[in-house]
Amino acid sequence: MTAFRTRRLRLGDESNLNAIYNRIVGRERIKWSRSLEAMRWIWHQAPGGPVDSWVIETEVDTEWTIIGHHALCPVRFTFGDEDLLCAKTMNSFLLPEFRDRFSYLRFEQECLREVDARFDATYSVGAGSSRLRSALGYTNFGTWIQFERGFQPLHVIYRVVANLVGRQSYSARARLLRVLASISAVPVREPSRELVELTSIDAPSSRFFSDFWKEARIGAGMAPRRGVEDLEWRFWKRQGFQGTTLTYTSPVGRAYFIVETANPVIYSLADFYISPPQPELFDNLLDALYVWCAQRGALAVRCRTITQGLPAALLEVLSCKMKPSVLQRFIPAFELPRRFSVAMRLRTNGVFPVWNTTDLLVVDSL
């Protein structure tokens, strides 16, 4: 009979666990893997405190070997003037050969019991995650939609051609895309709104972010915090982050966009917020964003969100200005099941508040 044991993750486990993670997600195969430093940044530097992490072990040749893992990563939220702490389920797995011999859900349930007093809510992101965790009290909040806006008339054709050139490197495909895009480059008009560019070094000390969330949180409902510490951890100081922060300030409102540019031709709008949520201003700012992206040679910009995750008026603008990705049918339907703590249920009278969120909650490395 196979013997198992569960325990908290120890510092000496991190190298082994990270190697298993890279192997499971296939990143070694594509010649990119998460470094141990990047893992430790996520595990230990979150503004909400360290990750709660547990491992499952079995005895192999008289040695205990990790064959499973579960972790909850703290994410700071606000609800009006109230500070909350939620947690994202991350890097959870049980090796296939043990799945009929170990009850993973019972293990996860024990993990939740240990930290129930620490977190106001926990959530998960992934395909099929709602069905898997419904037995633990999770309720699905919605399915993620990927929107896209192209800047070249033939951008879809160019991307298909680049992917059909064979097993070329990522950089070779990107170069081909740039060459193809230059063939049909279209004039880029000047935007009606001026965006201010901030590097990852400049953004944390900028005047804009010194008080932005203090003001914006009052009308945000239940939302992930966008304070300087939170954005540094998520983006600006995270290993491997490549991108630019764009801000806008006027007497009628303030807004920012965080644009990841690691893919030089397909940018990603990782997070944005506009306060107060004005549809007309949002429409104009999206135009300014598109001009900025096109001027730098991008073929398109992507954005992920949940239909309930944005104010209805802003979602309507986003749906008009962007279209569902041409690859949407090939992308797994990622869900966002949430589980509220007993204390949080009492505070909200059993009602799950809508989460005002963007792709911020689906950062792949978290």
C-alpha positions, 0 to 999 in steps of 0.5 A: 500500500502506498504511503502518503504524507502532507506538510507545509512547504519548506525553504529547501523544497523550492528548487525541486517544486519549481523544477516539477512546475516547469516540467508540468507546464511544458516550459522546458520543452519550449526553452523557457522556464520560471526561474527560482528567483521568480518563484521566490518573488511570488512566494515571499514578496506579495504585499499581503504576506507570504504564500500558504503552500503545502506539498504531498509526498510519497516514499520512493526508494526510502526517500520522501518525494513530492508528488503534489502541491497546493498553494494560496497566494495572497492578493490585497482587495478593497471594498470601499474604504475596507481592506480585504485579503483574498487568495489565488489558488496557484500551482496546484497539481497531483501527478497523474499516476497517483490520482486514483490513490490519493484524495486531492480534494480532501487535501485541499479542504484541509488546506482551506481549513487552516487558512480560513481565518486569514483570507476573506475569499479564495479564487481559482482560474483555469479551464474546468476549475468550477466543476473541480472545486464546487464540492469545496464551496466555490461558485463560478463568477464567470468565464474570461473573454479575450478581446482583440483590436488589430491595427493592420488590415491583414494582421490575422493573415500575417499571423497565420503566415508567420505560424506556418513558416515551420518550427522557427524560433519566436524571434524569427516569427516576430521579425517576419510579422514586422516585415509583413506589417510594413507592407501595408502600414497605414497612417496613424492619426493623432489621438485626441487625448494625450497619454503620459508614458512611465517606465517601470522605474518611474511609475512607482515614484510618480505623482499619479500613483501616489494617491490614485487608488486612495481616491479610486477605491471608493467607487470601485466596489470590491476590487484588487488593490492598485496601490504602488506596492501591489502594482510593483509586485504584479508588474513593475518589479516582477522578473521578466516583466516588459511593458509600459505604464500609460497615465491620463489626468484631467479635471474630469477623470484619471486613468491608467493602462499597463501594457505588456510588450514582451511580444513585440507585435501583439501587445497585452493590456494587462490592467487598466482603471478609469476613475470615475467610470466615464464611457465617453472618456474611456472611448477616447482613451482607448483610441489614444492607446491604439495609436500608441501601440500602432506607432510602436509597430504592434499589429494588435493589442489583447485584453482579457476580462469577465463580463461581470468584472467591469461596469456595464457602460465600460464593458459596452465601450470595450465590446464596441472598440475591440472584438473577440479574439480570432483565436477565441474558439481555440482558447480554453474557457477559463473560469473564475470560481470564488469561495467566500469565508464565513466571516465575509459571508456574514459581512455581505449578508450571503451576497457575493459582491461583483469583482471589478477586475481585469486581466490583473487576476490572471497573470500567468506566473501567479 
